[in-house]
Amino acid sequence: MAASSPVPPNTLIYTSGITVADNPKLAGTVVVDELIPYRYEGRFPGPPETGKYVNSGTIQTRVVQTATGTMDFYWRVMADSTSGTPVQGIAVVPFGTLSDVFIIDYRIDGLGDVPLEGVARNNDTAYVFQFLHMNLPPGKSSNFFFAETTATSFAKIAPVMVWDAFINSPWALGYGPAQSIPLKEWRIRLTELRVRSTASLEAGYG
């Protein structure tokens, strides 16, 4: 399946990267550019337990208004060099409605070291983005990845979090289409989606 296409329900697709030259519709005006810090403690599994670690960094989130008035949403993760483990991915849940999102991919004509590998979606609008080989090392940053949407308004109502092999960061509010649904309806669905999508990517390397 082509990366630059809608993500069908209960599906994981692999991304290949795109530029504004490939899709001129991506050109637009940045109306929001915000940095969201994250920090959390985890513990390596045992037995025997080998101790605690701390992961920290920043999620950069952007909203871009296109020439036609629709909104595209961007994210980029920058992991601090002092982090104890690689970041595997980022979740955005909920994100708009089923009809909002048109294309998901990552930009190869911008900042970042590590590309997006794939994105999974459940039957609703919980999205899990996973980095190449599920590995964003400490001190590295991801490319910008985005959702091209049909939304014409946005709000700070789409929770985001990063996760590693053992635990995820606390939720923080990011931006999404104004029609997003309250987070409480999605916690169980997101957990199920993360497990399913991680297993699918790992199987691809088997």
VENSUL-V411441 format. One record per residue. OMEGA is omega in whole degrees, 0 to 359 (999 if undefined). NEAR is the number of other C-alpha atoms within 10 Angstrom. Layout:
omega=OMEGA near=NEAR
omega=OMEGA near=NEAR
//
This chain:
omega=179 near=10
omega=181 near=11
omega=184 near=19
omega=181 near=20
omega=176 near=15
omega=178 near=20
omega=180 near=23
omega=178 near=14
omega=177 near=14
omega=186 near=15
omega=169 near=15
omega=176 near=23
omega=177 near=24
omega=182 near=19
omega=182 near=23
omega=179 near=16
omega=185 near=20
omega=175 near=18
omega=177 near=15
omega=175 near=14
omega=177 near=10
omega=184 near=9
omega=182 near=10
omega=179 near=11
omega=180 near=14
omega=179 near=20
omega=180 near=15
omega=182 near=18
omega=177 near=14
omega=181 near=15
omega=174 near=11
omega=173 near=13
omega=191 near=12
omega=177 near=15
omega=180 near=16
omega=179 near=15
omega=172 near=14
omega=176 near=20
omega=178 near=15
omega=179 near=16
omega=176 near=14
omega=179 near=18
omega=177 near=14
omega=185 near=16
omega=177 near=11
omega=1 near=8
omega=349 near=6
omega=177 near=7
omega=184 near=9
omega=174 near=10
omega=182 near=10
omega=173 near=11
omega=177 near=14
omega=172 near=13
omega=178 near=24
omega=181 near=21
omega=185 near=24
omega=170 near=18
omega=175 near=23
omega=182 near=17
omega=181 near=21
omega=169 near=22
omega=181 near=25
omega=176 near=21
omega=182 near=21
omega=181 near=18
omega=180 near=13
omega=177 near=10
omega=178 near=14
omega=185 near=18
omega=171 near=28
omega=186 near=30
omega=185 near=24
omega=175 near=25
omega=174 near=24
omega=181 near=24
omega=178 near=28
omega=183 near=25
omega=177 near=24
omega=181 near=19
omega=180 near=14
omega=182 near=13
omega=185 near=19
omega=181 near=19
omega=175 near=22
omega=171 near=19
omega=180 near=28
omega=183 near=21
omega=181 near=28
omega=177 near=24
omega=175 near=24
omega=188 near=23
omega=351 near=30
omega=180 near=26
omega=176 near=28
omega=179 near=24
omega=183 near=16
omega=184 near=15
omega=184 near=11
omega=192 near=21
omega=182 near=22
omega=182 near=16
omega=171 near=16
omega=179 near=26
omega=175 near=29
omega=184 near=26
omega=176 near=21
omega=179 near=19
omega=181 near=13
omega=184 near=12
omega=172 near=12
omega=182 near=16
omega=191 near=15
omega=181 near=22
omega=170 near=25
omega=178 near=28
omega=182 near=22
omega=177 near=25
omega=179 near=24
omega=178 near=26
omega=175 near=23
omega=184 near=21
omega=181 near=12
omega=183 near=17
omega=171 near=26
omega=182 near=26
omega=174 near=23
omega=179 near=24
omega=183 near=24
omega=184 near=28
omega=182 near=21
omega=183 near=17
omega=181 near=17
omega=188 near=22
omega=169 near=21
omega=188 near=25
omega=173 near=20
omega=179 near=19
omega=180 near=14
omega=178 near=19
omega=178 near=22
omega=165 near=25
omega=170 near=24
omega=171 near=26
omega=194 near=24
omega=169 near=22
omega=173 near=22
omega=188 near=24
omega=174 near=20
omega=182 near=18
omega=178 near=21
omega=176 near=15
omega=182 near=13
omega=178 near=19
omega=178 near=14
omega=187 near=13
omega=183 near=22
omega=182 near=25
omega=178 near=20
omega=173 near=24
omega=173 near=20
omega=180 near=28
omega=177 near=21
omega=185 near=19
omega=189 near=15
omega=188 near=11
omega=177 near=14
omega=178 near=20
omega=171 near=18
omega=177 near=13
omega=172 near=16
omega=183 near=17
omega=172 near=14
omega=186 near=25
omega=177 near=24
omega=175 near=29
omega=187 near=27
omega=182 near=17
omega=186 near=17
omega=186 near=21
omega=182 near=17
omega=184 near=13
omega=187 near=15
omega=181 near=9
omega=192 near=11
omega=188 near=15
omega=181 near=12
omega=181 near=9
omega=180 near=15
omega=178 near=21
omega=179 near=11
omega=181 near=11
omega=181 near=22
omega=180 near=23
omega=182 near=10
omega=183 near=17
omega=178 near=24
omega=179 near=19
omega=181 near=11
omega=180 near=15
omega=180 near=21
omega=179 near=11
omega=181 near=9
omega=179 near=8
omega=185 near=7
omega=999 near=5
//
